[in-house]
Amino acid sequence: MSLRDELPVDHPLNRVYRIGAALCGLLLLLFGCLGYADSLSAFDTDGQQIAGLSTNGLLSTVSVVFGLLLVVAALIGGNVASSVNIAVGVLFLLSGFVHLFLIGRPGNILDFGLSNVFFSFLMGLLIMTFGMYGRVSGGLPHDNPYWRRRHPDQAARETAGRPRLGPAAGRPAELPRR
């Protein structure tokens, strides 16, 4: 079973994953491109500000790479967008924690300030939420593909218990009674 088979192509959650990945990716692309437009040097840590966040050329490059990754995931959609959103969200959260301890130290090669750490936490949580939406919940409906994958025996019993209508059942399709 491939990842693309887990959700139907027209599943409504596909739209959530795609829109979330695209919006966050475009925001990161914008930030990275603004850093390039300001002609920042790669490892400069003198505190250049763009949109309220300190940055340098290396952080602009990282932002563009992750922005492109999210946009490509949005174009692919489905479970790919969901999984990429979760992974990138976790990386943003980890980056926030690491850079929280690197502020004011020589190892802060991305020139993170406290506003960058807050941005990393917020963006990580937002991206991760878009990726987990509909996948991680205590009350998933039984027709949700993630619920069906976690409970294959019960899903098979529920599927077997439904009457088959239409040509596949060997008789003409019937409308359900009210």
N, C-alpha and C positions, 0 to 999 in steps of 0.2 A: 504494500500500500504506500503510495507516495503522499507527500504532504498536501499536494493539491487536491487529492481525492477526499480529504477529510471534510471539507466544507463544500457544499454545492456552489457552483459559479455565481448564482444569483442570490446567495444567502445575504440577508440584510446586514449581518455583522461585517461582511467584507467591506462595506462602505465605511464603517467606523474605522477599521484598521487603515484603509487607504487614505481617508481624509486626515486622520491623525498623523500618519507618517508624512504625508505631503506638506501639511501646514508646519510641522516642526522642522522638517527638512528645509523648506523654503526660508524659514526664519534663520536657521543656521547658515544657509547659503548667503543670505543677505548680510549677516554679521561678518562672515568671512570675506565677502567681496568688498565690504566697506573697509575692512582692514587692509586689503590689497590696494584699494584706491588711495589710502593714506600713505602708501609706500613705507610700510614699517619694516625694520630689519628683523631677521628671523629670531634672534635670541635676545632682543632688546628688552630690558626690564626696568625702563625708566618711568613707566606709568602712563603710556599713551592711552587716552580714553576714547572709546567709540560706543555710542549709545549707552553711556553710563558704566561700561565695563572696560577694565584695563585689558590691553591686548598687545600682541606682537605678531610678526609674520608667521611664526610657527603655530600659534593659536588660530590664526586665520586659516592656515592650511588644514589643520585638524577640523575646524568648523566646516570648511568646504567639503572635505572628505566624508564626514558624517552626514552632512546635509545631502550630498549626492546619494549616499547609501540609503537614506530614508526616502528620498524621492524615487529611486529605482525600486525600492521595496513597495512603495505606493503604486507604481506602475504595474508591478507584477500582481500585487493584491493577495487576497486569501490568507492562508496560513503563513506564507512567506512574510507578508507585511506584519502580521501579528507577532511572529517569532523575532523578526528583526527589531520591532518596536520594543519588545521585552528585553532583548539583549542590549540594545543601545541605551535603554533606560537604566538598566543595571550599571552599565559602564559610566554613565553620567553621575549616578549616585556614588559609585566608588571614586570617581575623579573628584567629586566634591569633598569626600572625606580625606583623601590623600592631600589635596591642595589646601585643606583647612590647616593641616599641620606644616605645610611648606611655605605659608605666607611669611614673608620677611626673611626667608632663608635662601642661600645660594642655589639650592636645588629647584627653585621655582622658575623653571625655564619657560613656562607658558605665561608668566607674568600674571598669575591669578591674584586678585584681590578678594576681599570679603564679598563684594557684590558679585564677583564671578562664582564664588562658592555657592551663594544663595541661588544664583541663576542655574548652576549645575544641578543643585538639589531639586529645584522646581521643575526644570526641563526634564530631568530624569524621571521624576514622579509622573509628570504629564505623559511623557512618551510611554512609560511602562503601563500606565492606566489605559491608554489607547490600545496597547498590545494585549492586555489581560482582559479587556472588556468582553464579556460573554464566555471566556474560557475559565476564569477562576471565580467561582461563586458558590455559595452554599445552597442556592435554590435554582439550579438550572432546570429548565423544562425537559421532559423526557424526549422531545424531538430534537434537542440540541445535540450536534454531532460529538461534542466533547463529553457530554453525559453518556451518550451511547457507547463511546469508546471506553469509558471508565467502568461501565456496567454492561458488558456484552451479553451476559446470560439473560438479564432482565429485559434488555432491548430486544433480544431474539424472541423471548416469550411474548412481548407486546406486539412485535411485528407479526408473529405467527397467529396471534389471537385476532387480528384484524381480518374482516372478510375481504376477499379479493374481488374487485369489481372490474368489469371491462373485458376486453378481448383476451387478456392474459388468463382470465379465469374460465374461459371457454363459453362465455355467454355475453350478450350485449351489456353495455354499461348501463347501470341504473342510477337514478338520482336518489340520494338519501331521503328517507321519510322524515317529515317534521313532526 
